[in-house]
Amino acid sequence: MLQHNGELLSDVLNVTEKDQVFEFHGIYGRPIPALLCDFSAPVKLDYDYKTEQLLGLLKFADNQFIRWDAAQMLFAQELRRNVVRFQQGEPLEISPEILTALSYVLNHYEKDIELATLILTLPKEMEFAEGFKTIDPDGISAARAFMQAQIAESLKDDFLRVYTHIRLDDYQVTQQDIALRAMRNLCLTYLAYTNLGNNLVQKHYNNANNMTDTLAALSVATKAALSCRDVLLADFEQKWQQDGLVMDKWFALQATRPDENVLEIIQLLMDHPSFNFNNPNRLRSLVGSFANHNLKAFHNVSGSGYRFLTDVLIRLNESNPQVAARLIEPLIRFSRFDAQRQTLMKRALERLSVVENLSKDLFEKIEKALQ
């Protein structure tokens, strides 16, 4: 148990009964429980932590998982609040206390570089989505983008200081260098959403002497829609077009672009010389990344994403039904979405269900989903 200043009151409290009371004396306030420390079994615990308690755990807990988990819960709480604000047409906000706590972690990153990087990494849209009974793609996308931009702008000087301080001139595969590279690339990711972004990302890409740094710059240039994006994508394509495994990364990045016309871009890329419809890796990189990781675009309320995936699945039904059975997963999770999207997703599945010579792999998944 921890006080707000991080003072350790007890190593372990064993909960052995359904209802149990622990009393502490000689303390100025209610202690913060750090629950399930070093617990080895997979457990989901629903505990109503208050924001100030999570902030205390994030800054002072001596257990790495507890600190990381506190950050995840803080991010999730803040995003849920902003999704509600988005749905009600209200301005989005981020708690100053959260920004202060993140600044504390960043400014003390050298105590545990790997942990600090994990704590400061904003969960992906689909990770946030798992916390909702009914997923709102537009609300989650808007709330996460707002949070990323606000963290980036508020901690810009801190991110720039750490980014500049970490110097890795020679590429080495050591635990220390891997950790420092990850932290530096995290700082770059946030800085891309500030006015420093375009020049910094372009310089980072040009100076990269390893694929990790190259892809970090290319990824954030794409996701932040920086003006250098198309130049970097073209350069990467020219250098690596003969290497299929590397081009898989390129196709996956294209599929997760935030552009309104991303579906049109994907359809054009299906005619790209390096794309092969009969290659499962290419399909997963382009079509799979779009359906699984571009939440807002795939679940566009027009249903265009569903129709596109259905077209691909119909074509795959004849050539590679096993891959089709894996790519259909985002469609059969329709119950997690609002009524309008559910209707569109069911319509796509019904269209698939009447395809002539439908494979057993697809038939079983569609039948089970529509029951």
URGIBEL-V289927 format. One record per backbone hydrogen bond with DSSP energy under -0.5 kcal/mol. CO is the residue of the C=O (numbers start at 1). NH is the residue of the N-H. If there is no record, write none. Layout:
BEGIN
CO:NH
CO:NH
END
This chain:
BEGIN
1:9
1:10
2:32
3:6
7:3
7:9
12:14
13:15
14:16
31:33
32:2
33:35
34:37
36:39
41:43
43:45
44:46
45:47
47:49
50:54
51:55
52:56
53:57
54:58
55:59
56:60
57:61
62:64
63:67
64:68
65:69
66:70
67:71
68:72
69:73
70:74
71:75
72:76
73:77
74:78
75:79
76:80
77:81
78:82
79:83
80:84
81:85
82:86
83:87
84:88
85:90
86:89
95:98
95:99
96:100
97:101
98:102
99:103
100:104
101:105
102:106
103:107
104:108
105:108
106:109
108:111
109:112
112:116
113:117
114:118
115:119
116:120
117:121
118:121
120:122
124:128
125:129
126:130
128:131
129:132
133:135
135:137
135:338
136:140
137:141
138:142
139:143
140:144
141:145
142:146
143:147
144:148
145:149
146:150
147:151
148:152
149:153
150:154
151:155
153:156
155:159
156:160
157:161
158:162
159:163
160:164
161:165
162:166
165:167
166:168
172:174
174:178
175:179
176:180
177:181
178:182
179:183
180:184
181:185
182:186
183:187
184:188
185:189
186:190
187:191
188:192
190:193
191:194
194:197
196:200
197:201
198:202
199:203
200:204
201:205
202:206
203:207
204:208
205:208
210:214
211:215
212:216
213:217
214:218
215:219
216:220
217:221
218:222
219:223
220:224
221:226
222:225
222:258
226:229
228:232
229:233
230:234
231:235
232:236
233:237
234:238
235:239
236:240
237:241
240:243
242:244
243:247
244:248
245:249
246:249
246:250
247:251
248:252
249:253
250:254
251:255
252:256
253:256
254:257
259:262
261:265
262:266
263:267
264:268
265:269
266:270
268:271
269:272
272:275
276:279
278:280
279:283
280:284
281:285
282:286
283:287
283:288
284:289
286:290
287:291
288:292
289:293
290:294
293:295
294:298
295:299
297:300
300:303
303:307
304:308
305:309
306:310
307:311
308:312
309:313
310:314
311:315
312:316
313:317
314:318
315:318
315:319
316:320
320:324
321:325
322:326
323:326
323:327
324:328
326:329
327:330
328:331
328:332
329:333
331:334
333:336
334:337
336:135
338:342
339:343
340:344
341:345
342:346
343:347
344:348
345:349
346:350
347:351
348:352
349:353
350:354
351:354
352:355
355:358
359:363
360:364
361:365
362:366
363:367
364:368
365:369
366:370
367:371
368:371
END
